[in-house]
């Protein structure tokens, strides 16, 4: 009987000893069941409980979040990083370039949300009145300045062609006044400059139409990017707005009923 009781006590002691251990929790979330041997200001020496007769391991305290000792005492060395679903992504207005994300989103997929940093309508109107301004508002300063410079080039070319056309017309009129005949050279020059002016004006118009669409598309693509960034931070968007409905009453008639509509977007 005494031998049986001694065997039970030894078994329970072995079980308690096997379950008695320290737990080292690293900053990356890894947990190590260990027997801590020595702690200094910069390192912790320990043996692993799954290999108690093995080597002595050393960890830097800068890599350790906390140590839970078998006695229940806890020593905290560093703050634990937030869980991935708790991390907030703060996207600044100018922290991403359009060229880096334009292949990731389609402007046609854009749906306006509260808090979008860019307004496609305002930026398109801005580029209509001053080519390139919408792109600058979108944070694409190099693109906007390039578009503005291209418009100046178009304008100068159109002015040169118009000047040549009027000069040729004046030269032809002067030749006719002096000699009473029509000179073919001024007319050919005027016709060529008129054709060139029409082509340049058409290209200028097409370029500015593209410029407006480009400002709108940049705003939409960047807004899609920020929507994705903020959706990862588990943002909650709540809207409360009035609603008017019609309820059936006796006599097959409808009675207007006012109320409130609550919509929640996760």
C-alpha positions as CSV (number, residue, x, y, z in Angstrom):
1,X,0.0,0.0,0.0
2,X,2.9,2.4,0.9
3,X,4.6,1.5,-2.4
4,X,1.4,2.3,-4.4
5,X,0.9,5.6,-2.5
6,X,4.6,6.6,-3.2
7,X,4.2,5.7,-6.9
8,X,1.1,8.0,-7.1
9,X,2.9,10.9,-5.3
10,X,5.9,10.6,-7.6
11,X,3.6,10.5,-10.7
12,X,1.7,13.6,-9.5
13,X,5.0,15.3,-8.8
14,X,6.3,14.5,-12.2
15,X,3.1,15.8,-13.8
16,X,3.3,19.0,-11.8
17,X,7.0,19.5,-12.7
18,X,6.2,18.8,-16.3
19,X,3.5,21.4,-16.4
20,X,5.5,24.0,-14.3
21,X,7.3,26.2,-16.7
22,X,7.9,29.8,-17.7
23,X,6.4,31.2,-21.0
24,X,8.4,33.7,-23.1
25,X,6.2,35.6,-25.5
26,X,8.1,37.3,-28.4
27,X,7.0,40.4,-30.2
28,X,6.1,38.3,-33.3
29,X,3.6,36.4,-31.1
30,X,5.7,33.2,-30.7
31,X,5.4,31.6,-27.3
32,X,8.3,29.5,-25.9
33,X,7.8,27.2,-23.0
34,X,11.0,27.6,-21.1
35,X,12.9,27.5,-17.9
36,X,14.4,30.9,-17.5
37,X,17.9,30.8,-16.0
38,X,19.2,34.3,-16.1
39,X,17.8,37.7,-17.0
40,X,20.0,40.8,-17.7
41,X,19.2,44.3,-19.0
42,X,19.7,43.2,-22.6
43,X,19.4,39.4,-22.7
44,X,17.5,36.4,-21.3
45,X,19.1,33.0,-21.0
46,X,16.8,29.9,-20.9
47,X,16.3,26.3,-21.7
48,X,13.5,24.9,-23.7
49,X,11.1,22.7,-21.8
50,X,10.8,20.3,-24.7
51,X,14.6,19.8,-24.4
52,X,15.5,20.5,-20.8
53,X,18.9,18.8,-21.2
54,X,19.7,20.8,-24.4
55,X,21.6,23.9,-24.9
56,X,21.1,27.3,-23.3
57,X,19.4,29.8,-25.6
58,X,19.8,33.5,-25.5
59,X,17.2,36.1,-26.5
60,X,17.5,39.9,-26.7
61,X,15.0,41.6,-24.4
62,X,14.2,43.9,-27.4
63,X,12.6,40.9,-29.1
64,X,10.5,39.9,-26.1
65,X,7.1,41.2,-25.3
66,X,6.8,39.6,-21.8
67,X,7.7,36.6,-19.7
68,X,5.1,34.8,-17.6
69,X,6.8,32.9,-14.8
70,X,5.3,29.7,-13.3
71,X,4.8,31.7,-10.0
72,X,2.3,33.9,-11.8
73,X,4.6,36.9,-12.0
74,X,4.7,38.7,-15.4
75,X,7.6,40.9,-16.6
76,X,6.7,43.1,-19.6
77,X,9.6,44.3,-21.7
78,X,7.9,45.8,-24.8
79,X,4.4,46.7,-25.8
80,X,2.8,44.1,-28.0
81,X,2.0,45.2,-31.6
82,X,-1.7,45.5,-32.4
83,X,-3.3,42.5,-34.2
84,X,-3.6,42.8,-38.0
85,X,-7.4,43.5,-37.8
86,X,-6.8,46.2,-35.3
87,X,-4.1,48.1,-37.2
88,X,-5.3,51.4,-38.6
89,X,-4.0,52.5,-42.0
90,X,-3.7,56.2,-42.3
91,X,-3.3,57.1,-45.9
92,X,-2.2,60.6,-46.6
93,X,-3.4,62.6,-49.6
94,X,-0.1,62.5,-51.4
95,X,1.5,59.2,-50.3
96,X,0.9,57.3,-53.6
97,X,1.4,58.1,-57.2
98,X,-1.2,57.5,-59.9
99,X,1.2,55.6,-62.1
100,X,1.8,53.1,-59.4
101,X,-1.9,52.2,-58.8
102,X,-3.6,52.9,-62.1
103,X,-3.3,49.2,-63.2
104,X,-5.0,48.1,-59.9
105,X,-8.3,49.9,-60.3
106,X,-10.9,50.9,-63.0
107,X,-12.4,54.3,-62.8
108,X,-15.8,52.9,-63.8
109,X,-15.8,50.9,-60.5
110,X,-15.8,54.0,-58.4
111,X,-18.7,54.7,-56.1
112,X,-18.5,57.9,-53.9
113,X,-18.1,57.5,-50.2
114,X,-18.1,59.9,-47.4
115,X,-14.5,60.9,-46.6
116,X,-13.1,60.5,-50.1
117,X,-10.1,62.9,-50.4
118,X,-10.7,63.9,-54.0
119,X,-13.8,65.1,-55.8
120,X,-13.8,64.0,-59.5
121,X,-16.3,66.6,-60.5
122,X,-14.4,69.6,-59.0
123,X,-11.1,68.4,-60.4
124,X,-12.6,67.9,-63.9
125,X,-14.1,71.4,-63.8
126,X,-10.7,72.8,-62.6
127,X,-9.0,71.2,-65.5
128,X,-11.6,72.6,-67.9
129,X,-10.9,76.2,-66.8
130,X,-7.1,75.7,-66.4
131,X,-5.6,72.6,-68.0
132,X,-3.5,70.6,-65.6
133,X,-5.1,72.2,-62.5
134,X,-7.2,69.1,-61.7
135,X,-4.2,66.9,-61.8
136,X,-2.4,69.2,-59.4
137,X,-5.3,69.0,-57.0
138,X,-5.1,65.3,-57.3
139,X,-1.5,65.5,-56.1
140,X,0.0,64.8,-59.6
141,X,2.0,68.0,-59.9
142,X,4.4,66.8,-62.6
143,X,1.6,65.6,-64.7
144,X,-0.4,68.8,-64.2
145,X,2.5,71.1,-65.1
146,X,3.3,69.0,-68.1
147,X,-0.3,69.3,-69.4
148,X,-0.3,73.1,-68.7
149,X,3.0,73.4,-70.7
150,X,1.6,71.4,-73.5
151,X,-1.4,73.8,-73.7
152,X,1.0,76.7,-73.9
153,X,2.8,75.0,-76.8
154,X,-0.5,74.4,-78.6
155,X,-1.5,78.1,-78.1
156,X,1.8,79.4,-79.4
157,X,1.6,77.2,-82.4
158,X,-2.0,78.3,-83.1
159,X,-1.0,81.9,-82.8
160,X,1.9,81.4,-85.2
161,X,-0.4,79.7,-87.8
162,X,-3.0,82.4,-87.4
163,X,-0.4,85.1,-87.9
164,X,1.0,83.4,-91.0
165,X,-2.5,83.0,-92.4
166,X,-3.4,86.7,-91.9
167,X,0.0,87.8,-93.2
168,X,-0.5,85.7,-96.4
169,X,-3.9,87.2,-96.8
170,X,-2.6,90.7,-96.4
171,X,0.2,90.0,-98.8
172,X,-2.2,88.6,-101.4
173,X,-4.5,91.7,-101.0
174,X,-1.5,94.0,-101.4
175,X,-0.3,92.2,-104.5
176,X,-3.7,92.4,-106.1
177,X,-4.0,96.1,-105.3
178,X,-0.6,96.9,-106.8
179,X,-0.7,94.6,-109.8
180,X,-4.4,94.0,-110.4
181,X,-3.8,90.2,-110.5
182,X,-4.0,87.4,-108.0
183,X,-0.8,85.9,-106.8
184,X,-0.8,82.1,-106.2
185,X,2.0,82.1,-103.6
186,X,0.1,84.0,-100.9
187,X,-3.0,82.0,-101.5
188,X,-1.1,78.7,-101.2
189,X,0.6,79.8,-98.0
190,X,-2.7,81.0,-96.6
191,X,-4.5,77.8,-97.5
192,X,-1.7,75.7,-95.9
193,X,-1.6,77.8,-92.7
194,X,-5.4,77.5,-92.5
195,X,-5.3,73.8,-92.8
196,X,-2.5,73.5,-90.2
197,X,-4.5,75.8,-87.9
198,X,-7.6,73.6,-88.2
199,X,-5.5,70.4,-87.5
200,X,-3.7,72.1,-84.5
201,X,-7.0,73.4,-83.1
202,X,-8.6,70.0,-83.4
203,X,-5.6,68.3,-81.7
204,X,-5.7,71.0,-79.0
205,X,-9.4,70.4,-78.3
206,X,-8.9,66.6,-78.2
207,X,-6.0,67.0,-75.8
208,X,-8.1,69.2,-73.5
209,X,-11.0,66.7,-73.5
210,X,-8.5,64.0,-72.5
211,X,-7.1,66.4,-69.9
212,X,-10.5,66.7,-68.2
213,X,-11.1,63.0,-68.3
214,X,-7.7,62.3,-67.0
215,X,-8.2,64.6,-63.9
216,X,-11.5,62.8,-63.2
217,X,-10.0,59.3,-63.6
218,X,-7.1,60.1,-61.4
219,X,-9.4,61.3,-58.6
220,X,-11.5,58.1,-58.9
221,X,-8.6,55.7,-58.9
222,X,-7.0,57.4,-55.9
223,X,-10.3,57.4,-54.1
224,X,-10.6,53.7,-54.7
225,X,-7.1,53.2,-53.3
226,X,-7.9,55.1,-50.1
227,X,-11.3,53.3,-49.8
228,X,-9.4,50.0,-49.8
229,X,-6.9,51.4,-47.3
230,X,-9.5,52.6,-44.9
231,X,-11.7,49.5,-45.3
232,X,-8.8,47.4,-43.9
233,X,-9.0,49.5,-40.8
234,X,-12.6,48.3,-40.3
235,X,-14.1,51.7,-40.7
236,X,-17.8,52.1,-40.0
237,X,-19.9,54.4,-42.1
238,X,-23.4,55.2,-40.7
239,X,-26.0,57.3,-42.5
240,X,-29.3,58.5,-41.1
241,X,-31.6,60.2,-43.6
242,X,-35.4,61.0,-43.8
243,X,-37.6,58.7,-45.9
244,X,-41.1,59.1,-47.3
245,X,-43.2,55.9,-47.8
246,X,-46.8,55.2,-48.8
247,X,-48.8,52.7,-46.7
248,X,-52.0,51.1,-47.9
249,X,-55.2,52.0,-46.1
250,X,-58.9,51.0,-46.5
251,X,-60.4,51.7,-49.8
252,X,-57.4,50.8,-51.9
253,X,-55.8,54.2,-51.1
254,X,-52.3,55.1,-50.0
255,X,-51.3,57.2,-47.1
256,X,-47.9,58.9,-47.0
257,X,-45.8,58.0,-44.0
258,X,-42.7,59.8,-42.9
259,X,-39.8,58.1,-41.2
260,X,-36.0,57.7,-41.0
261,X,-33.7,55.4,-42.9
262,X,-30.6,54.0,-41.2
263,X,-27.8,52.5,-43.4
264,X,-24.6,51.0,-42.0
265,X,-21.6,50.3,-44.2
266,X,-18.7,48.2,-42.9
